[in-house]
């Protein structure tokens, strides 16, 4: 049998393991976001100490590298002031007849179901700079969003 048809082991046919992708752009975070990153790192470090399975250790270490990088590159922005939508603002608006309230946060803090929307999301970008009473274009429609209220910081 030719050497070209021999297999040394199953490891060479496994899917490669990649690092977790870092979102592009600056790593903007709120004070709350920075606290969440630190908590995630502490939880992963605690989890790492109790593991013995090599694959589980590799996965936790990969996750830990991601969060340590995010912590090292974090740029904490001061809470927003004023009446225009900015990073960290909570804004109430009407879109397609529904009233919603969201807070603009960093990528790692985002949780759309909880009303925390990443600044990189199209809806967030559309709302940036708007004030109460403004109508904003969105999704190819003119005046699709009506801004109802802008709150400096979410409590």
N, C-alpha and C positions, 0 to 999 in steps of 0.2 A: 504494500500500500504506500502511496506517495505521501510524503510529509505534509503536503498541502491539504490533505484531507483529514489529518489527525487533529483532534481537539485536545488541548492541554488541560482544560478544565471548564467548568460552567461559568466561572467568574468573568471570562472575557466576553460573554454574551449577555451580561446583565446591562440594564439601562444605566447610563452614566448619572452620577449624582452631581447636581449643579448647586451653586450658591443661590440663596434667595435673591430675587431681583430687587435692586434698590430703585425706588421711583426716581425719575429724572427731575432735575431742578434742585433748588435749595431745599433743605430740610427744615421748613418752618414749623414751629410747634407753639402751642399755648403753654402756660404754666402747668395746667392740668395734663397736657400731653407729655411733658417732661417727667412728671411724677409717674405717669403710666408706663413710660419706657423704663424708668428705674425699677419699678415694681416687677415688670416683665423679666428684667435681667436678674433680679434677686430670686424670682421663682425658678428660672432656668438653672441658675447656679445651685440652688437647693436640690432641684430635681437631678442634676448631674451627679451629685454626691451619692445618691442612692441607686445608681444604675450599675449593672454588671454586663448587660448585653451589649456587645460591640456596635451593632447597628443602631441601637437606641442611643448610645453615647454619641455616635457620629451625628445623628439627627439633632440631638440637643445642642451639641457644639456648633453645628451649622446655624441653628436658630440663635444661639448666643452671639455668634459672630455678627449676624445681621443686626441684632438689637444693640450691641456694643458700638457698631458703626453708626447706627442711627443716633445713639446718645452722643457720640463724639462729634457728629456733624450737625447736631440740633442748634437751631437759631431761634431762641425764645423771643417772640415779639411782644411788646408791651400790649396791655389790653387796649382795645379800641376806644377812642373818645370821639364824640361828635355824633352827627346824625346820618353819616353816609355809611354804606355797607363796606366793611373792611374785614381783614383776617381777624377772627375771634368774635365778630359781631353775630348777634342773633337777630334774625330778620323774619317777620311775618309777611306773607305775600299770598296773592291769589293767582292760581294757574289753572286753566281749564275749569273754572267755576269752583275749585276747591281751595280752601284756605289752609296753608301749611306754615309751620315755623321750623326753621333750621338754624344751625350755628355753623359758621365756616371755620374749619379746623385743618390741621395737617393730615397728610396721607395716613399715618399710622394711628391717628386718633379717630379717624372716620368710622362712623357706624350709622349708615343711612336710616336704619330702622329706629334708632334712638334720636334721630334728628340732627346727627353730627355729619356734615357733608364736607368732603375733602375740597380744599381750595382749588385743586386741579380739575374737579368735576365741571362739566359744561354749565350746569345750572348755577354753580358758585361763581364761575367766571362771568356769566351774564349779569348777575346781581351786583358784582363789585362796582362801587362808586355810586350806586343808586341811593336815593333818599325816599322817605315816606311820600307817597303820592305820585311817584314816578311810574311810568309804564315802560317796560323793558322788552326789547325784541328777544325772542328765544325760539329755537327749533325752526328757524326759517319763517316765523310769523312775526309781524310787527305788533308791538304792544301786547304780547302774549302774557306778560307778567305784570301784575299791579302790586307795587310795594305798599304794604299797609303800615308797617312799623319797623323801625330799626332800633334795637336795644344794644347798648354798648357791650355788655358782657352778660353771658348766660349765668344764671345762679344755680 
